[in-house]
Amino acid sequence: MKIIILGAGQVGASVAENLVSEANDITLVDTSAEYLELLRDRLEVRTVCGNGASPYVLQEAGADDADLLIAVTQSDQTNLCACKVAKTLFNLPTRIARLRSGDFVDYPELLNDDNFAVGFSICPEQIVTDHIKRLISFPEALQVLEFADGVVSLIGVRAFEGGPLIGHPLKALRYHMPNVEVRIAAIYRNGEAIIPEGDTVIVPGDEVFCLAASVHIRQVMRELRRSDHPMRRIMIAGGGNIGFRLARSIEEDYNVKLIELSGRRTDMLATHLNNTLVLKGDSTDEKLLENEGIDETDLFVALTNNEEDNIMSASLAKRMGARRTLALINRKSYVDLVQGGPIDIAISPAQISIGTLLAHVRRGDVVAVHSLRRGAAEALEIVAHGTEKESKVVGKTIDQIQLPKGATIGGIVRDKKRADGKVVRHEVIMPHHDIVIQSEDHVIVFCTHKRLVRQVEKLFQVGFTFL
């Protein structure tokens, strides 16, 4: 696939890094020659320096015969104009735009082909906000991911000494929870992936990914680690787009304090937030944190635009008594370094939002892609299509499907329909060796390494007779 990516920032670079490893033809466009030079050497992609909304720049980037445009610059206006130019002048078939402002999303008619011609839009800030909200709901989790419109959840937790399942084989789960279907999708021990089998024993410190119906997730988590107290007091450092969105979305349910350094921004936040205490100050100021009761805070969330400040403030908050800390960090290498120390959870905005983009780029009928373990692994939700003759998975038992080593089927969501075809409920099926995949099943596949993704997608593609 020939892909043009506009914007060489964190999101654009992450998209390029993910897609270039899958043998796509990538051209990266940015106004910064310095950024482009660094990425060209590291990723071996073609680069064009210039404004991505310019017809001449798009032509130089190869828009005449490109399959996909991904406009993820920092400017909404540039992204919108680029999509319009790509459609009008080059008839580029698929166009994706990053939109940081909610104004355009609130008026979808502006994005249709008669106007800005945006085929699909994403807002990374809102995606990150939703991700943090799920972590607040499950304070014991490292990651909380949803599939099939929230019917199934995949939870990543770190196993602690004293959990009911610690020191016991995985097959003991059926005795601990006889009425709950659960699948341990993967285990990471000392950074290495372990393919879970019935005799695999979980030890303290393991990073465990569990898949189950969303209504059963809390019960499953109790088997792996002690339950934390529910969140009540939350302190947010940074009143930018993400900090503001998060405060606005949780202030009715939690006691929220927000620290912002800019006086002008503080005034805006105080005006638009109803139940959040907005404080002007530096989140790395020890005296300020002490005065605002950091030792009684359930969660400290560092969301400023400076990742060094986020690391420092979250570490300081933890040392001063905050029960749990989360920091927003752009550089993936930093995330791996700091998570698990004074910072309980380190999240990369680019890695969180990348899945939404990838779901619209992947081959086949991939409806969801979630990046796991800072991009090292992926979980896919793929719809099985075709008949037994046309598909390599439909009509086959789990044992008969030739998955690459390191890829496992974690769960299946099957629609139950009435005689008139209307869906009445979603059935969650945990895959045993004799379960047969049916057409239109939503199959959740866990890949311990992203290099396996292409093989999995190819496996689910149907023959030409179906197309």
C-alpha positions in Angstrom: 0.0 0.0 0.0 1.3 3.5 -0.9 0.8 5.8 2.1 1.5 9.5 2.6 1.8 10.7 6.2 1.6 14.4 6.9 3.3 15.4 10.1 6.5 14.0 11.6 5.6 14.6 15.2 4.9 11.9 17.8 1.8 10.6 16.2 3.1 10.7 12.6 6.4 9.1 13.5 4.6 6.3 15.4 2.2 5.6 12.5 5.2 5.5 10.1 7.1 3.2 12.4 4.2 0.8 12.6 3.4 0.7 9.0 6.9 0.7 7.5 7.5 -2.7 9.2 4.6 -4.2 7.2 6.2 -3.6 3.8 4.2 -0.5 3.0 5.5 2.3 0.7 5.7 5.3 3.1 6.3 9.0 2.3 6.6 11.3 5.2 5.9 15.1 4.8 6.7 17.8 7.3 7.9 21.4 7.4 10.9 20.5 9.6 13.8 19.2 7.6 15.5 18.2 10.9 12.7 15.9 12.0 12.5 14.4 8.5 16.3 13.7 8.4 16.1 11.8 11.8 13.2 9.7 10.7 14.6 9.0 7.2 17.7 7.5 8.7 15.9 5.6 11.4 12.9 4.2 9.5 14.2 4.3 5.9 11.2 6.1 4.5 10.9 8.6 1.7 10.5 12.2 2.9 9.3 15.5 1.5 9.9 18.9 3.2 7.0 21.3 2.9 3.4 22.2 3.8 1.2 19.1 3.4 -1.7 21.3 2.3 0.1 22.5 -0.8 -0.9 20.8 -4.1 2.7 20.9 -5.3 4.0 19.2 -2.1 1.3 16.5 -2.3 2.2 15.9 -5.9 5.9 15.6 -5.0 4.9 13.1 -2.3 3.2 10.9 -4.8 -0.5 11.8 -4.3 -1.3 10.9 -8.0 -1.1 7.2 -7.3 -1.3 7.0 -3.4 -3.8 4.7 -1.7 -4.0 6.5 1.6 -3.4 10.0 3.1 -2.9 10.3 6.9 -2.9 14.0 7.9 -1.7 14.2 11.5 0.0 17.6 11.7 -0.5 19.8 14.7 -2.8 22.1 12.7 -6.4 21.1 12.2 -6.6 23.6 9.3 -3.6 22.0 7.5 -5.1 18.5 7.9 -8.5 19.6 6.6 -7.1 21.4 3.6 -4.8 18.6 2.7 -7.7 16.1 2.6 -9.7 18.5 0.4 -6.8 19.0 -2.0 -6.0 15.3 -2.1 -9.6 14.5 -3.0 -10.2 17.3 -5.5 -6.9 17.3 -7.4 -5.7 13.7 -7.0 -8.9 11.7 -6.2 -6.9 10.0 -3.5 -9.3 7.3 -2.3 -8.8 7.2 1.5 -8.2 10.3 3.7 -7.7 10.4 7.4 -7.4 13.6 9.4 -6.3 14.4 13.0 -8.6 17.0 14.5 -7.7 18.4 17.9 -10.6 20.7 18.2 -14.1 19.3 18.9 -15.7 22.0 16.7 -15.4 20.1 13.4 -16.4 16.8 15.0 -19.6 18.3 16.3 -20.6 19.2 12.7 -19.9 16.0 10.7 -21.5 17.5 7.5 -18.4 19.7 7.3 -16.2 16.6 6.8 -18.1 14.9 3.9 -16.9 14.8 0.3 -18.7 18.0 -0.6 -16.8 20.0 2.0 -13.4 19.0 3.5 -13.6 15.4 2.2 -12.3 13.7 5.4 -13.1 10.0 5.2 -12.3 9.4 8.9 -11.2 11.7 11.7 -9.5 11.0 15.0 -8.9 13.1 18.1 -5.8 11.7 20.0 -6.5 13.9 23.0 -10.0 12.4 23.4 -8.7 8.9 22.9 -6.1 9.4 25.6 -8.8 11.0 27.9 -11.0 7.9 27.5 -8.1 5.6 28.2 -7.3 7.4 31.4 -10.9 7.3 32.5 -10.9 3.5 32.1 -7.8 3.3 34.2 -9.5 5.4 36.9 -12.4 2.9 36.9 -10.0 0.0 37.3 -7.2 1.4 39.6 -5.4 -2.0 39.7 -4.9 -2.2 36.0 -2.0 -1.2 33.7 -4.1 -1.2 30.6 -7.9 -1.5 30.0 -9.0 -2.2 26.4 -12.4 -2.8 25.0 -13.6 -4.9 22.0 -16.9 -5.5 20.3 -18.4 -2.1 21.5 -17.4 -2.8 25.1 -18.8 -6.3 25.3 -15.4 -7.8 26.0 -12.4 -6.3 27.9 -8.7 -7.0 27.9 -7.0 -6.0 31.1 -3.3 -5.9 31.8 -2.3 -6.3 35.5 0.8 -6.9 37.4 0.5 -10.0 39.6 1.2 -9.4 43.3 2.1 -11.7 46.1 -1.0 -13.0 47.8 -3.3 -13.2 44.9 -5.5 -16.3 44.9 -4.0 -17.6 41.6 -0.4 -16.8 42.3 1.7 -19.9 42.5 -1.0 -22.1 40.9 -1.4 -23.3 37.3 -3.7 -21.4 35.0 -6.1 -24.4 34.7 -7.0 -23.7 38.4 -9.0 -20.7 37.2 -11.9 -22.9 36.4 -12.1 -24.0 40.0 -11.7 -20.5 41.4 -14.4 -19.1 39.0 -16.5 -22.0 37.8 -19.2 -19.7 36.4 -16.9 -17.2 34.6 -15.3 -17.7 31.2 -11.9 -16.1 31.2 -8.8 -16.4 29.0 -5.3 -15.5 29.9 -4.1 -14.1 26.6 -0.5 -13.6 27.4 2.0 -13.4 30.2 5.2 -11.2 30.2 7.9 -12.2 32.7 11.0 -10.0 32.9 10.1 -8.5 29.6 9.8 -11.8 27.8 6.5 -13.2 26.4 5.3 -16.6 27.8 2.6 -18.4 25.8 0.0 -19.4 28.5 -0.9 -23.0 28.8 -2.8 -25.0 31.4 0.2 -25.8 33.5 1.7 -22.3 33.3 2.2 -20.9 36.8 1.8 -17.2 37.5 4.5 -15.7 39.7 4.6 -12.3 41.5 5.7 -9.5 39.1 4.3 -11.1 36.0 2.4 -8.8 33.6 -0.8 -10.7 32.8 -3.3 -9.9 30.1 -6.8 -11.3 30.8 -9.7 -11.4 28.4 -13.3 -11.8 29.6 -16.8 -10.4 29.3 -16.7 -6.9 30.6 -19.2 -7.7 33.3 -16.8 -10.3 34.8 -13.5 -8.3 34.6 -13.5 -7.1 38.2 -13.9 -10.7 39.5 -11.1 -11.9 37.3 -8.8 -9.2 38.5 -9.3 -10.2 42.1 -7.8 -13.6 41.3 -4.5 -11.9 40.2 -4.0 -9.1 42.7 -5.4 -7.4 45.7 -8.1 -4.9 45.0 -7.4 -1.2 45.4 -9.8 1.1 47.1 -12.0 3.0 44.7 -10.7 6.4 43.5 -12.1 9.4 45.2 -9.5 12.2 45.2 -7.8 12.9 41.9 -5.2 15.6 41.3 -4.4 16.6 37.7 -1.1 18.4 36.7 -1.5 20.3 33.5 -4.6 22.1 32.1 -4.0 21.6 28.4 -6.3 19.8 26.0 -6.1 16.4 27.8 -6.1 17.8 31.3 -9.1 20.0 30.6 -11.0 17.1 28.9 -10.3 14.7 31.7 -11.3 17.1 34.5 -14.5 18.0 32.7 -15.5 14.4 32.2 -14.9 13.2 35.8 -15.6 16.2 38.0 -19.2 15.1 38.7 -18.0 11.8 40.1 -14.7 12.5 41.8 -13.1 15.2 44.0 -10.8 16.8 41.4 -8.0 19.4 41.7 -6.2 20.7 38.7 -2.8 22.5 38.7 -1.9 24.9 35.8 1.1 27.2 35.6 -0.3 29.7 33.0 -2.5 32.4 34.5 -4.5 33.0 31.4 -5.1 29.2 31.0 -6.1 29.0 34.7 -8.8 31.7 34.2 -10.2 29.8 31.2 -10.3 26.5 33.2 -11.9 28.1 36.2 -14.6 29.5 33.9 -15.4 26.2 32.0 -15.1 23.7 34.9 -17.9 23.5 37.4 -16.8 21.2 40.2 -13.0 21.2 39.8 -10.7 23.2 42.1 -8.3 25.0 39.7 -5.0 26.0 41.2 -2.3 28.3 39.6 1.1 26.9 40.3 3.9 24.5 39.4 3.1 20.8 39.8 6.8 20.2 40.8 6.4 22.6 43.8 6.7 20.4 46.9 5.1 23.0 49.1 2.0 23.3 46.8 1.5 19.6 46.7 1.8 19.4 50.5 -0.7 22.2 51.0 -3.2 20.6 48.7 -3.1 17.2 50.5 -1.1 15.1 48.2 -0.8 12.5 50.9 -4.5 11.9 50.8 -4.7 11.8 46.9 -5.8 8.5 45.4 -4.5 9.3 41.9 -2.0 12.0 40.7 -2.1 12.4 36.9 0.7 14.4 35.2 -0.5 15.7 31.9 1.6 18.7 31.1 3.2 19.2 27.7 6.7 18.7 29.3 7.4 15.0 29.8 10.4 15.7 32.1 8.0 17.8 34.4 5.5 14.9 34.2 8.1 12.4 35.4 9.4 14.7 38.1 5.9 15.7 39.5 4.6 12.2 39.4 7.7 10.8 41.2 7.5 13.6 43.8 3.8 13.0 44.3 4.4 9.3 44.9 7.2 10.0 47.4 4.9 12.4 49.3 2.1 9.9 49.7 -0.1 9.8 46.6 -1.5 6.3 46.4 -1.1 5.9 42.6 0.6 8.0 39.9 0.2 8.3 36.2 2.4 10.3 33.8 2.0 11.2 30.2 5.3 10.6 28.3 5.9 11.0 24.6 9.1 9.1 24.2 8.6 5.4 24.2 12.1 4.7 25.6 11.2 6.9 28.7 8.0 4.9 29.2 9.9 1.6 29.6 12.4 3.2 32.0 10.0 4.8 34.5 6.9 2.6 34.7 6.9 0.3 37.7 9.1 2.6 39.9 7.6 5.7 41.6 5.4 6.1 38.5 2.8 3.3 38.5 1.6 3.9 34.9 3.4 5.7 32.1 1.4 6.2 28.9 2.4 7.3 25.5 -0.3 9.4 23.7 1.0 8.2 20.3 0.9 4.5 21.2 -2.7 4.8 22.7 -4.1 6.6 19.6 -2.2 4.6 17.0 -4.7 1.7 17.3 -7.6 3.8 16.0 -5.6 4.8 13.0 -4.3 1.3 12.3 -7.8 -0.2 12.3 -8.5 1.9 9.2 -5.3 0.9 7.5 -5.1 -2.8 8.2 -6.0 -5.3 5.5 -9.1 -7.4 5.8 -12.0 -6.5 8.1 -10.1 -5.4 11.1 -12.5 -3.4 13.3 -10.2 -2.7 16.3 -6.4 -2.6 16.9 -4.9 -2.0 20.4 -1.2 -1.5 20.9 0.0 -3.3 24.0 3.2 -3.0 26.1 4.2 0.3 24.6 3.8 -1.0 21.0 5.6 -4.3 21.3 2.5 -6.4 21.0 -1.0 -5.9 19.5 -4.5 -7.2 20.0 -6.8 -7.3 16.9 -10.5 -7.6 16.6 -11.2 -9.2 13.2 -14.5 -10.2 11.6 -14.4 -13.6 10.0 -16.1 -13.5 6.5 -16.9 -16.0 3.8 -17.8 -19.7 3.7 -15.7 -22.8 4.5 -14.5 -22.9 0.9 -13.5 -19.2 0.8 -12.0 -18.7 4.2 -9.1 -20.3 6.1 -10.8 -19.8 9.4 -14.6 -20.1 8.9 -15.8 -23.6 9.6 -12.5 -24.6 11.3 -12.0 -25.5 14.9 -9.5 -23.5 16.9 -7.1 -26.5 16.7 -7.3 -26.5 12.9 -6.4 -22.8 12.4 -2.8 -22.3 11.4 -1.9 -19.3 13.6 1.7 -18.2 13.5 3.7 -19.0 16.7 3.1 -16.1 19.2 -0.4 -15.4 18.1 -3.4 -16.8 20.1 -7.2 -16.4 19.8 -8.3 -14.8 23.0 -12.0 -14.7 22.5 -14.9 -14.7 20.1 -18.0 -12.5 20.1 -21.0 -14.0 18.2 -24.2 -12.1 17.5 -27.4 -13.9 18.5 -30.2 -13.0 16.1 -33.9 -13.4 15.9 -35.7 -14.8 12.9 -36.0 -11.3 11.4 -32.2 -10.9 11.6 -32.2 -8.4 14.5 -29.4 -8.8 16.9 -30.8 -9.5 20.4 -27.5 -10.1 22.3 -23.8 -10.6 22.0 -22.5 -14.0 23.1 -18.9 -14.1 24.5 -17.1 -17.4 23.8 -13.8 -18.3 25.2 -12.0 -20.4 22.7 -11.5 -24.1 23.5 -9.8 -26.4 21.0 -13.1 -27.7 19.5 -14.9 -24.3 19.1 -15.8 -23.7 15.4 -15.4 -20.2 13.9 -18.6 -19.0 12.2 -18.9 -16.4 9.5 -19.4 -12.9 11.0 -17.8 -13.9 14.3 -15.7 -11.1 15.8 -12.4 -12.9 16.7 -10.0 -11.3 19.1 -6.4 -12.3 18.4 -3.4 -11.5 20.6 0.0 -11.1 18.9 3.0 -11.1 21.2 5.0 -9.2 18.6 3.6 -6.8 16.0 5.6 -8.5 13.2 2.9 -11.3 13.5 0.1 -9.0 12.6 0.5 -9.2 8.8 0.4 -13.0 8.9 -2.8 -13.0 11.0 -4.5 -10.5 8.7 -3.6 -12.7 5.7 -5.0 -15.7 7.4 -8.4 -14.0 7.8 -8.6 -12.7 4.2 -11.2 -14.5 2.0 -10.7 -15.9 -1.4 -11.5 -14.1 -4.6 -14.8 -16.0 -5.0 -16.1 -14.1 -1.9 -14.9 -10.7 -3.1 
